Amino acid sequence: MRLTTTAFADGSPIPVEFAFCVTDPVTHAKLSRNINPDLEWSDVPPGSLSLALICHDPDVPSRGDDVNKEGRTVPASLPRVDFFHWVLIDLPPNAAPIGRGEFSSAVTPRGKPGPGAPRGARHGINDYTMWFAGDKDMAGNYFGYDGPCPPWNDEVVHHYVFTLFAIDVPRLHVAEVFSGADARKAMAGHILAQASVTGLYSLNPNLGML
């Protein structure tokens, strides 16, 4: 099975229109267009009854002590954890390719609605739900796609891995509100094939990606 996008080359930088945040010379970061990239797949194996899509960043700091703090940096040596940016399940196996902006076309304060998603699929919550939990203007359940916004003082470039899974059941057994970890657990033992494409993003001007 193959997964491709015209939004960026595999292993290359993600353009800012697909990000949650873009650099700002005064505040370091500001909201961006937050458009979901287009995605197309091929060679889905026989017996596939649904598709699932997960986008995660494996480079998120395991501690927030230095995150976005003036005069400090997030060291490259700090252990990293997964941060989920998009969790989509129960997509029909014969579904057409995903178009740019079909599932997200802006930042939505307090999160986009869910779990219902286009094409009869279901969205899980992404980890901006956790990130904004204490923010009076942004707190809420963030369903669907919300793009990159890594710490602007992080010493490492972040990787955003979009992975499509071919599943042998038509509907995964998860709670009404479910996370990326919940989806991974529900998929265990039901994955017939998977394919990934990875983009890079950073808000740190010292890393030379901007």
Phi and psi in degrees as a GROMACS rama.xvg file:
@    title "Ramachandran Plot"
@    xaxis  label "Phi"
@    yaxis  label "Psi"
@TYPE xy
-123.782  147.474  ARG-2
-128.776  128.071  LEU-3
-135.311  161.326  THR-4
-144.613  149.715  THR-5
-95.2418  -0.338325  THR-6
-73.8568  -32.572  ALA-7
-161.988  156.151  PHE-8
-79.7681  146.129  ALA-9
-56.6132  126.306  ASP-10
83.0087  10.019  GLY-11
-115.356  168.001  SER-12
-61.6487  145.867  PRO-13
-86.6914  127.358  ILE-14
-61.9244  152.737  PRO-15
-63.8645  -25.3729  VAL-16
-65.7786  -17.9192  GLU-17
-95.111  3.58029  PHE-18
-100.399  157.315  ALA-19
-77.2524  -34.6258  PHE-20
-132.133  151.955  CYS-21
-130.97  160.156  VAL-22
-67.0802  150.696  THR-23
-135.937  131.417  ASP-24
-66.5277  -20.6999  PRO-25
-99.1511  -49.6675  VAL-26
-99.3095  0.255003  THR-27
79.6043  -40.4293  HIS-28
-148.985  145.808  ALA-29
-142.654  165.532  LYS-30
-66.0987  144.195  LEU-31
-112.159  -166.105  SER-32
-77.9573  -26.241  ARG-33
58.5289  43.3184  ASN-34
-87.3912  134.219  ILE-35
-71.8615  141.04  ASN-36
-71.2222  156.561  PRO-37
-73.5563  148.056  ASP-38
-141.066  135.869  LEU-39
-134.375  144.801  GLU-40
-132.335  161.32  TRP-41
-148.194  164.154  SER-42
59.0253  42.0895  ASP-43
-65.9199  128.437  VAL-44
-68.7453  150.181  PRO-45
-57.4834  146.326  PRO-46
91.3932  -4.61689  GLY-47
-72.9985  126.286  SER-48
-108.352  -12.128  LEU-49
-161.564  168.061  SER-50
-122.424  149.864  LEU-51
-131.334  144.851  ALA-52
-128.129  129.46  LEU-53
-129.276  132.221  ILE-54
-114.423  123.952  CYS-55
-136.532  155.433  HIS-56
-111.769  113.368  ASP-57
-85.3035  4.75742  PRO-58
-108.924  18.8167  ASP-59
-78.0162  135.083  VAL-60
-56.5456  136.373  PRO-61
-76.4009  -15.6535  SER-62
-132.759  145.1  ARG-63
-100.603  13.2566  GLY-64
-53.4956  -41.1928  ASP-65
-105.387  -1.70748  ASP-66
-63.6747  123.873  VAL-67
55.5029  37.1947  ASN-68
-106.181  129.448  LYS-69
-59.7721  137.726  GLU-70
76.7339  6.00999  GLY-71
-131.063  162.451  ARG-72
-130.471  156.042  THR-73
-88.464  111.328  VAL-74
-68.0688  145.141  PRO-75
-62.0402  -25.2316  ALA-76
-75.8799  -11.6809  SER-77
-66.5305  133.012  LEU-78
-56.887  146.316  PRO-79
-115.983  155.286  ARG-80
-133.233  167.937  VAL-81
-78.77  142.918  ASP-82
-130.518  121.734  PHE-83
-87.4455  131.1  PHE-84
-108.592  -18.8698  HIS-85
-160.233  128.424  TRP-86
-132.892  111.241  VAL-87
-130.182  124.586  LEU-88
-129.77  169.051  ILE-89
63.1262  29.3165  ASP-90
-77.8503  131.716  LEU-91
-57.5986  142.067  PRO-92
-66.6332  -20.8033  PRO-93
-99.7686  18.0582  ASN-94
-63.8073  147.855  ALA-95
-69.4358  162.558  ALA-96
-56.2321  153.463  PRO-97
-81.9798  128.078  ILE-98
-87.7213  157.169  GLY-99
-60.3383  130.097  ARG-100
75.4253  3.4659  GLY-101
-67.1251  -36.0298  GLU-102
-107.599  -15.1603  PHE-103
-157.96  131.308  SER-104
-132.838  8.16132  SER-105
-171.14  166.605  ALA-106
-79.0702  130.894  VAL-107
-113.399  105.393  THR-108
-54.3312  135.753  PRO-109
73.234  2.65839  ARG-110
94.6796  150.631  GLY-111
-74.6797  155.244  LYS-112
-70.6413  162.242  PRO-113
-176.084  -179.873  GLY-114
-83.2033  -8.88799  PRO-115
-59.0952  134.432  GLY-116
-131.643  163.681  ALA-117
-54.9832  154.699  PRO-118
67.2186  21.1589  ARG-119
77.0074  8.31404  GLY-120
-83.8918  178.909  ALA-121
-128.433  140.476  ARG-122
-100.799  138.125  HIS-123
-91.0314  173.049  GLY-124
-83.2721  142.924  ILE-125
-94.3545  177.233  ASN-126
-82.74  1.04088  ASP-127
-66.1208  -21.9126  TYR-128
-55.86  -46.098  THR-129
-73.1877  -43.151  MET-130
-61.0984  -40.0444  TRP-131
-96.3279  10.8534  PHE-132
-56.3875  -32.9794  ALA-133
-99.9533  9.26804  GLY-134
-96.6209  118.376  ASP-135
-65.7742  -23.8427  LYS-136
-94.0769  -21.0533  ASP-137
-119.776  -10.5366  MET-138
-61.3887  140.264  ALA-139
163.028  -178.741  GLY-140
-89.2362  118.13  ASN-141
-96.8349  93.8347  TYR-142
-85.434  151.289  PHE-143
78.8312  -152.696  GLY-144
-88.4861  130.045  TYR-145
-138.701  125.581  ASP-146
-81.1269  -167.279  GLY-147
-63.8959  141.477  PRO-148
-157.601  63.9993  CYS-149
-70.4707  163.407  PRO-150
-55.7627  135.563  PRO-151
-74.0888  -8.68266  TRP-152
-114.507  21.9679  ASN-153
-80.4096  137.541  ASP-154
-79.1157  -9.71164  GLU-155
-115.771  147.633  VAL-156
-75.6758  137.473  VAL-157
-92.5068  145.231  HIS-158
-105.342  133.985  HIS-159
-116.868  108.277  TYR-160
-101.649  113.037  VAL-161
-94.4853  118.355  PHE-162
-123.638  126.955  THR-163
-101.778  132.798  LEU-164
-116.125  133.169  PHE-165
-91.762  124.034  ALA-166
-114.848  144.252  ILE-167
-92.1739  10.7765  ASP-168
-128.46  150.532  VAL-169
-76.3553  -21.2892  PRO-170
-146.405  126.637  ARG-171
-80.7543  146.189  LEU-172
-90.4088  99.3938  HIS-173
-138.02  164.187  VAL-174
-68.48  167.38  ALA-175
-58.5086  -44.4373  GLU-176
-105.113  114.6  VAL-177
-132.885  156.177  PHE-178
-104.962  177.188  SER-179
-62.5395  -39.6228  GLY-180
-63.5424  -38.7454  ALA-181
-62.9404  -42.7382  ASP-182
-64.8742  -42.9886  ALA-183
-59.4546  -42.7713  ARG-184
-63.9984  -41.9197  LYS-185
-67.4669  -30.8053  ALA-186
-76.6766  -20.7883  MET-187
-53.8313  126.895  ALA-188
85.1894  -1.93925  GLY-189
-120.416  5.67006  HIS-190
-89.1423  119.327  ILE-191
-89.1158  -31.1926  LEU-192
-164.94  162.104  ALA-193
-152.01  154.47  GLN-194
-148.131  148.235  ALA-195
-134.142  155.976  SER-196
-137.554  139.584  VAL-197
-123.675  133.584  THR-198
-117.301  158.858  GLY-199
-113.72  148.675  LEU-200
-156.647  145.154  TYR-201
-152.954  146.925  SER-202
-106.534  4.80418  LEU-203
-89.2442  110.293  ASN-204
-63.2584  -19.0557  PRO-205
-74.0255  -11.2988  ASN-206
-91.7839  -3.69875  LEU-207
71.9997  22.2091  GLY-208
-95.6211  -10.5191  MET-209
